Amino acid sequence: MVHASNERRPTLEAVAARAGVSRATVSRVVNGGAGVRGEVRERVRRAVTDLGYVPNSAARSLVTRRTGAVAVVIAEPETRVFADPFFGRQLRGISRELSAADTQLLLLLQETRADHERIGRYLSAGHADGVLMFSLHRDDPLPAMAEASGLPTVYGGRPGWAGAEDALYVDTDNRDGARQAVRHLRARGRRRIAVITGPLDQTSAQDRLDGYRDALAPATADPRLIADGGFTAQGGERAMAELLTAAPDLDGVFVCSDLMASGALRTLRAHGRRVPEDVGVVGYDDLDPAAWTDPPLTTVRQDVEEMGRLMARLLLRRLATGPGAARDELAPVVTAARLVVRESG
C-alpha cells in the first residue's frame, strides 16, 4: 500500500489563522519587517514553529529584496584552492558564520582570466546580497566588477590597488609576523637568512618580504637570498633549490607559507642539509600540516578560520546596517600574528 501523505505544506494563511492575525502581519514577522508588537510577533513565531511553516524563498526575496546568499570569490584556479589547506580553513570559518545567520554560501572560482566576465555577470545579476573576495592579485579586475555590481564587499587581505582606501577587509599583521620569524632565526645564531616569498603582486607576500627586510636592518637584504615560491609546495621546493645554488652558505630560511615550507624541507633533505642543525626553517600560517612535517615546523600562526568568520561577520553587519553605517561601526580588521616554536628553527 502506498502511504502518500495527505498533509499539505502549511501556508501563510494557515499560520495567520493559528496565530489569530492577518496574513500581512505574518508576512511582516516572517520577513523581518517592523511595526509588529512583541506579543503578536511571539504568537506568530509559535504558530510558525507549531505548523512547521517554511517561507517560500522566491516570494520572500521579492518582499525583502534579499536572496539570503553571499558570493565567495577566490581569485585562484581550483587546482590551487583544493590543494592548499589555507583555503579550506578560511572557507570553513566563512561557512560556519554564514550558516549561523541562515545565509547560503555561493562559491565562485577563477580557473582562467576568461572567468572574470562570467563572475562579473553573476555578481551583477542579483544572485547574492554581498561578496567575500580573497587571494586577489594587484591587477585583478574582480574588485572593479564587485564595485560595478553595487554589492557590499569584504576582502580577505589588505587591498593593494588604487582607490581601495575605504574598502572593508580582514587581514593578519603579515609584516610583524615576518619580523618575528626572522628575529627568531637571528636569535638562534643564523647569519645568512634567505626568504621564499609568495607572488609579490599580492599584498600578503609583499608585506612578509618587507617584514623580512625590517628584521635584517640595518643590513640590506642580499638579492641572492630572495626567491619566489608562488605559495605552492612545488614552488617552495624549486625556490629552495635556487637559493642553495645561489647561496650555498645560507643557514636559515623564512618561508612565507607552510605549504612552501614543506617543499623547502624536501629540497634541503635531498641536498643533505640537516634541519635545524645546518639550516633553520620557519614557515607561516600554522595550519595542521606544520606539526606533521619532519621535523615539526616552527611557524607564524595566523588564525585562518577566525579570519574567515570575521570576514563573514563584517559583511553581515554591513548588510544589516546599510550603506550609511558610521565608519567606526564598520572598519577593516587586522589580527595579530604569533610565532609558534617547534623543532625546525
C-alpha angles and dihedrals in degrees: 000000000000108000102203114172117243091198112116123217107269112259133212088252091055091053090048091052092047092050095040094236138109125278089245091057091052090049092052092050095045092047096045096252125161131238100065120119116241095243092051092045090053092049091053092048091052090051091049090052095044094051096038091235115183116194117236103250095210093051091043092053090054089056099040098030085226128119096200089231137106124205115226110200120193112189094214136087118263091248089064096039095053095041097052116071089206091076095046091052093048092047090051091056092047093046094050093050093047092046091053087055092048090246126140124232117225111194119209121183130192109225096167137000087262088070092070092081092048092051092046091053092048094051092048094048095074098248094132139037095219145352136244110195131180148159089048124171124219097256095039112136093205096093090054089050091051089050092048090052090058091227120143107253136196120191129213105225132019110298112244102187130097116270095026095111093115097039119128114233145155121220143149124243094265096171094054092044090055091048089054091051096050095041088053091054091048091049088055089058099261112151106171102053119176128194131215108203135193121238105311092219085075117080094223091058093045092048091051091049089050090051090051089054092046091056093050094052136154083032117072119240114255107237089217087066095058123084134163116234097177093230091281133113091237090049091052090051092050095043092051090054090051091051094049089052094047097040112017090171095064113129102181138034132192108205113198096219135027091234091058089044091059088057092045091053090053091053094047090051091048090052093050095250114146119222120245097357095064102016128020115215129199123181135190133239105034094227119166096272090061090076092046099056121104105271101020109257126253102217147160112260122223116172097236096177091050090050088056091050091049092051092052092043092051092050093047090051090050090051091048096048099039129219094304095067116134117257093242089056093054116033136142116275123221116186126204124258120220132195115237111199118212131148106292100074 
